[in-house]
Amino acid sequence: MHDNADLLGGAGTTPLEGLVDGLARHGFAVAPDYFPAALVGALREEARYKDRHGEFHLAGIGRRQARQKDTRVRSDRTCWLKGDSLAQCQLFEGLESLRLAVNRDLFMGLFELESHFAIYGPGDFYQRHVDAFNGNNGRLLSVVLYLNESWQSGWGGRLRIWPEPDATSVATEVEPRAGTLVVFLSDSIPHEVLAATQERYSIAGWFRRNNTTADWLDPPR
């Protein structure tokens, strides 16, 4: 098992190329310091501001009518991103470059992004799961950006990744250091958020296919 996935990007002359190649090779990839510290800091402060003003809520599992809140499975709090700040727009611009590169090189047909802030308090966790739900689900590629300042290994809070749904051995654990971007296939890469001793900030997002029809809006607004 790799410690913090320093080598889990792929070949390439840029971090973006490394992410795409890592996805092709492993189904997941990790890029430390992918986004600049100033942007990560602005997003972290925005999350703290929204939390102080009551905009975060206990996260649920499932979708639509099947959605429920179960703290035995996950205990984090979330707040959806709407692109209503300069920092969010800069983040979306950077992730749009990733979407275009993945579509060009891996032909995944990524259409749009949905994303939220996530805050894990001390002791909070998210059990092993995959991001693509059973049935009609458009999530294809998951992304996680860490916002934590000066994170220490002893605080815990790592992202544990398995290489495939039936795997019994862990592929890697990623420390939630500021600026690190993790990408993985939503329907085939199980992962788990381990408990930490400190408050932990991140942004989770999912690139989706276009499932909207005349009678069905997906994702629901």
C-alpha positions in Angstrom: 0.0 0.0 0.0 1.3 3.4 -0.9 1.6 6.1 1.8 -0.2 9.3 0.6 -0.1 8.3 -3.1 2.9 10.4 -4.1 3.4 8.1 -7.2 -0.2 7.6 -8.2 -0.3 10.2 -10.9 0.5 9.0 -14.3 3.1 10.0 -16.9 2.9 13.5 -18.3 4.7 16.8 -18.4 1.9 18.6 -16.4 -0.2 17.7 -13.3 -3.2 17.6 -15.6 -1.6 15.1 -18.0 -0.6 13.0 -15.0 -4.1 12.9 -13.6 -5.5 11.7 -17.0 -2.9 9.1 -17.4 -3.3 7.9 -13.8 -7.0 7.5 -14.4 -6.3 5.4 -17.5 -3.9 3.2 -15.7 -5.5 2.8 -12.3 -9.0 4.2 -12.3 -7.8 6.9 -9.8 -5.0 9.4 -9.5 -3.7 11.9 -7.0 -2.0 15.3 -7.6 -0.5 17.2 -4.6 -0.6 21.0 -4.8 -2.9 20.9 -7.9 -4.6 24.2 -7.1 -2.7 27.3 -5.8 -2.6 28.1 -2.1 -4.4 31.4 -2.5 -7.4 29.8 -4.1 -7.4 26.9 -1.6 -7.3 29.4 1.2 -10.1 31.5 -0.2 -12.3 28.4 -0.5 -11.5 27.3 3.0 -12.5 30.7 4.4 -15.7 30.6 2.4 -16.6 27.2 3.9 -15.9 28.5 7.4 -18.0 31.6 6.7 -20.9 29.6 5.4 -20.7 27.2 8.3 -20.9 30.1 10.8 -24.0 31.3 9.1 -25.8 28.0 9.2 -25.5 27.0 5.5 -24.1 23.5 6.2 -26.4 20.5 6.9 -25.9 16.9 7.9 -25.1 14.9 4.7 -27.4 12.2 3.3 -27.0 9.1 1.4 -28.9 7.9 -1.7 -30.8 10.1 -4.2 -34.3 11.4 -4.7 -37.0 9.4 -2.8 -34.4 7.0 -1.4 -32.3 9.7 0.1 -31.8 9.4 3.9 -29.5 10.6 6.7 -27.7 7.8 8.5 -24.8 8.8 10.8 -23.8 5.1 11.1 -22.7 5.5 7.4 -21.5 9.1 7.3 -21.4 12.0 9.7 -20.1 15.0 7.8 -21.9 18.2 7.0 -22.2 19.6 3.5 -23.1 22.8 1.6 -23.6 22.8 -2.2 -21.5 25.0 -4.5 -23.5 27.3 -6.7 -20.7 29.3 -8.5 -21.6 32.4 -6.6 -18.1 33.6 -5.6 -14.9 34.4 -7.4 -13.1 31.5 -5.7 -15.8 29.0 -6.8 -15.7 30.3 -10.4 -11.9 29.9 -10.4 -12.2 26.3 -9.1 -14.8 25.5 -11.7 -12.5 26.9 -14.4 -9.7 24.6 -13.3 -12.0 21.6 -13.1 -13.4 22.4 -16.6 -9.9 21.9 -18.0 -9.8 18.5 -16.4 -13.2 17.6 -17.9 -12.1 18.6 -21.4 -8.9 16.6 -21.1 -10.6 13.5 -19.8 -13.2 13.7 -22.6 -10.5 14.2 -25.2 -8.2 11.4 -24.1 -10.5 8.9 -22.4 -13.8 9.5 -24.2 -15.9 9.5 -21.0 -18.6 12.0 -22.1 -18.4 14.1 -19.0 -21.1 16.7 -19.2 -21.5 18.8 -16.1 -20.2 19.1 -12.5 -22.1 19.0 -9.2 -20.1 19.7 -6.0 -20.3 20.6 -2.4 -18.2 21.7 0.5 -17.8 19.0 3.2 -16.8 19.5 6.8 -15.8 16.5 9.0 -15.6 17.4 12.7 -13.3 15.4 15.0 -14.5 11.8 14.9 -16.6 12.1 11.8 -16.2 9.5 9.0 -17.7 8.1 5.9 -17.8 4.3 5.5 -16.6 2.4 2.4 -18.8 3.1 -0.6 -18.8 4.0 -4.3 -20.3 7.2 -5.6 -22.5 5.9 -8.4 -25.8 4.8 -6.9 -27.7 1.7 -8.0 -30.1 2.4 -10.9 -30.3 5.5 -13.0 -27.2 7.5 -12.0 -25.2 9.9 -14.1 -22.0 10.2 -12.0 -19.0 9.1 -13.9 -15.9 10.8 -12.4 -15.5 11.8 -8.8 -13.1 14.6 -7.6 -12.0 15.6 -4.1 -10.0 18.8 -3.3 -8.6 19.2 0.2 -8.6 22.6 1.9 -6.9 21.9 5.2 -4.1 24.2 6.2 -0.8 22.6 7.6 -2.4 19.2 8.0 -0.3 16.8 10.2 -0.2 13.0 9.6 -1.0 12.2 13.2 -4.4 13.9 12.9 -5.8 11.1 10.7 -8.6 11.9 8.3 -7.1 10.0 5.3 -9.0 9.0 2.2 -8.7 5.2 1.9 -9.0 3.9 -1.7 -9.5 0.3 -3.0 -8.6 -0.6 -6.6 -11.9 -2.2 -7.5 -15.3 -3.0 -5.9 -14.4 -6.5 -4.7 -10.9 -5.7 -3.5 -9.9 -6.7 0.0 -6.5 -4.9 -0.1 -6.3 -1.1 0.1 -4.5 0.6 -2.9 -3.6 3.8 -1.0 -4.4 6.2 1.7 -4.3 10.0 0.8 -3.6 12.6 3.5 -6.0 15.6 3.3 -3.4 18.2 2.6 -4.3 21.6 1.2 -4.4 21.7 -2.6 -4.3 18.0 -3.2 -6.7 16.8 -5.9 -7.9 13.2 -6.0 -9.9 11.9 -9.0 -11.4 8.4 -9.5 -14.1 6.5 -11.4 -17.4 7.0 -9.5 -18.9 3.5 -10.1 -15.8 1.2 -9.7 -13.4 2.7 -7.1 -14.5 2.2 -3.4 -13.3 4.7 -0.9 -13.6 5.6 2.8 -13.0 8.7 4.8 -11.2 7.9 8.1 -12.0 9.8 11.3 -9.7 12.7 12.2 -8.9 14.4 15.5 -9.2 17.9 13.9 -11.8 19.6 11.8 -11.3 18.6 8.1 -12.4 20.7 5.1 -12.8 19.5 1.5 -14.8 19.9 -1.7 -16.3 16.8 -3.3 -17.6 16.8 -6.8 -18.9 14.5 -9.5 -18.8 14.9 -13.3 -21.9 13.5 -14.8 -23.2 12.3 -18.1 -26.3 14.1 -19.5 -29.3 12.0 -18.4 -31.9 14.8 -18.7 -34.9 14.0 -21.0 -38.2 15.7 -21.7 -39.7 13.9 -18.7 -36.7 13.6 -16.4 -34.4 16.2 -14.9 -31.1 14.7 -13.8 -29.6 15.9 -11.6 -32.7 17.4 -9.9 -32.5 21.1 -9.3 
